Amino acid sequence: MSPPVIVLTGATSGLGQLVALRLAEQGAHLVLPARNAQRAAETASLIRRVAPTATVETPIADLSRMDEVRRLGREIADAHAQVDVLVNNAGLHAFEARTTVDGYSEMIAVNYLAPWLLTHELRPALEAAPSARVVTVASEASRRHGTLRLPEDLTGTPAFRARGSSVLYGKSKLLDIMFTKELARRNATTNVTALCLDPGFNVTGLGREVRGAAIIERILRSLRIGDPDRGAGLIVRLATHPDYRTRNGEYWTVRGPRAIEPAAPGDDPATQKELWRYTEDLLLN
């Protein structure tokens, strides 16, 4: 049998890189979209040192730009008759407000709109696989999302500094959970299982925006706080273990691990459907 084709975003550092290494050791054919060509090449080289026979593709795309997400999805779909797993892992917690070229808040664009659109573009290839998964990395930060307002939260560009950034980050992760649950309903009669998860606190996610991140990471590692292996292990299990094939639409936390319910109104099917309709209008019409 051919190795499973697994598309994994955000694999050039941190949690995603650990996941990529584990999947390579399992013999997966990896497609690792990346924004930076040099970091993509370094990641591919690292994977091949650990798994010399691994097949690794590193298409280049900026996930903050919806035109590049569309192009990426179509290129992957053209290259692969089927995709067995899509892991929407790429994300960021920005500590200052930034607006993308499309006019969206950067965190909403990268953390929510890009996974939604990439999943849409890859859906035919996922449905062509005998048994496919879409795994989206969310967060328990979603419980601190403030007040959800639709459709305003999809297109708004609120100003914030580091202290106020957590609400928008949490909101973007709540949208990921809601997207997963509505996707699961829409996939109920197909071979595609949709799951999402909270990978827990991971020190590997500190680097991009936090001042003194390297020092903080060394301290936390010495105290055995924020171990990324647990989060990476849960992502790999949700993506590949046969037991999760029947857990369509569930939100898992690394604490246990166990399936949990999201914060309101993310647990409301009507609001999930509403979010899907607004996102579809925004990105496809």
PEBELKA-V63685 format. One record per backbone hydrogen bond with DSSP energy under -1.0 kcal/mol. NH is the residue of the N-H (numbers start at 0). CO is the residue of the C=O. E is the energy in kcal/mol with one decimal. If there is no record, write none. Layout:
# PEBELKA-V63685
NH & CO & E
NH & CO & E
This chain:
# PEBELKA-V63685
5 & 28 & -2.7
6 & 84 & -3.0
7 & 30 & -2.4
8 & 86 & -2.2
16 & 12 & -1.3
17 & 13 & -1.7
18 & 14 & -2.2
19 & 15 & -2.5
20 & 16 & -2.2
21 & 17 & -2.1
22 & 18 & -2.6
23 & 19 & -2.4
24 & 20 & -2.0
25 & 21 & -1.1
26 & 23 & -1.6
27 & 22 & -2.2
28 & 3 & -2.9
29 & 54 & -2.5
30 & 5 & -2.7
31 & 56 & -3.4
33 & 58 & -2.3
39 & 35 & -2.0
40 & 36 & -2.3
41 & 37 & -2.3
42 & 38 & -2.2
43 & 39 & -2.5
44 & 40 & -2.3
45 & 41 & -2.2
46 & 42 & -2.5
47 & 43 & -2.1
48 & 44 & -1.4
49 & 45 & -1.6
50 & 46 & -3.3
53 & 50 & -2.4
56 & 29 & -2.8
60 & 33 & -2.5
64 & 61 & -1.8
68 & 64 & -1.9
69 & 65 & -2.3
70 & 66 & -2.2
71 & 67 & -2.7
72 & 68 & -2.6
73 & 69 & -2.4
74 & 70 & -2.5
75 & 71 & -2.4
76 & 72 & -2.4
77 & 73 & -2.3
78 & 74 & -1.7
79 & 75 & -1.6
82 & 124 & -1.8
83 & 4 & -1.6
84 & 4 & -1.8
85 & 132 & -2.2
86 & 6 & -3.4
87 & 134 & -2.7
88 & 86 & -1.5
96 & 159 & -1.3
99 & 103 & -2.9
102 & 99 & -1.7
105 & 97 & -2.7
108 & 104 & -2.6
109 & 105 & -2.8
110 & 106 & -2.2
111 & 107 & -1.7
112 & 107 & -2.5
113 & 108 & -2.7
115 & 111 & -2.2
116 & 112 & -2.6
117 & 113 & -2.9
118 & 114 & -2.3
119 & 115 & -2.0
120 & 116 & -2.4
121 & 117 & -1.8
125 & 121 & -2.5
126 & 122 & -2.7
127 & 123 & -1.0
128 & 125 & -1.3
131 & 190 & -1.9
132 & 83 & -1.8
133 & 192 & -2.6
134 & 85 & -2.8
135 & 194 & -2.2
136 & 87 & -2.6
137 & 196 & -2.9
141 & 138 & -1.6
142 & 139 & -1.8
143 & 140 & -2.1
152 & 148 & -3.0
153 & 150 & -1.9
155 & 151 & -2.1
164 & 161 & -1.2
168 & 164 & -2.2
169 & 165 & -2.9
170 & 166 & -2.2
171 & 167 & -2.3
172 & 168 & -1.8
173 & 169 & -2.1
174 & 170 & -2.2
175 & 171 & -1.2
176 & 172 & -1.7
177 & 173 & -2.3
178 & 174 & -2.6
179 & 175 & -2.2
180 & 176 & -2.1
181 & 177 & -2.1
182 & 178 & -2.8
183 & 179 & -2.4
184 & 180 & -1.6
185 & 181 & -2.3
186 & 182 & -1.6
187 & 184 & -1.2
189 & 186 & -2.6
192 & 131 & -2.6
194 & 133 & -2.7
195 & 249 & -2.1
196 & 135 & -1.6
197 & 251 & -2.9
202 & 225 & -1.9
204 & 201 & -1.6
205 & 202 & -1.5
209 & 205 & -1.6
212 & 209 & -1.3
215 & 211 & -2.3
216 & 212 & -3.0
217 & 213 & -2.0
218 & 214 & -2.1
219 & 215 & -2.7
220 & 216 & -2.6
221 & 217 & -2.1
222 & 218 & -1.5
223 & 220 & -1.3
224 & 219 & -3.0
231 & 227 & -2.6
232 & 228 & -2.3
233 & 229 & -2.0
234 & 230 & -2.1
235 & 231 & -2.3
236 & 232 & -2.2
237 & 233 & -2.6
238 & 234 & -2.0
239 & 235 & -1.8
240 & 236 & -2.3
243 & 240 & -1.5
244 & 241 & -1.6
246 & 243 & -1.4
248 & 193 & -3.5
249 & 246 & -1.8
251 & 195 & -2.5
252 & 257 & -2.6
253 & 197 & -1.8
255 & 253 & -1.4
257 & 252 & -1.5
259 & 250 & -3.4
265 & 262 & -1.7
267 & 264 & -1.9
271 & 267 & -2.2
272 & 268 & -2.4
273 & 269 & -2.1
274 & 270 & -2.6
275 & 271 & -2.1
276 & 272 & -2.4
277 & 273 & -2.4
278 & 274 & -2.5
279 & 275 & -2.8
280 & 276 & -2.3
281 & 277 & -2.0
282 & 278 & -2.6
283 & 279 & -2.4
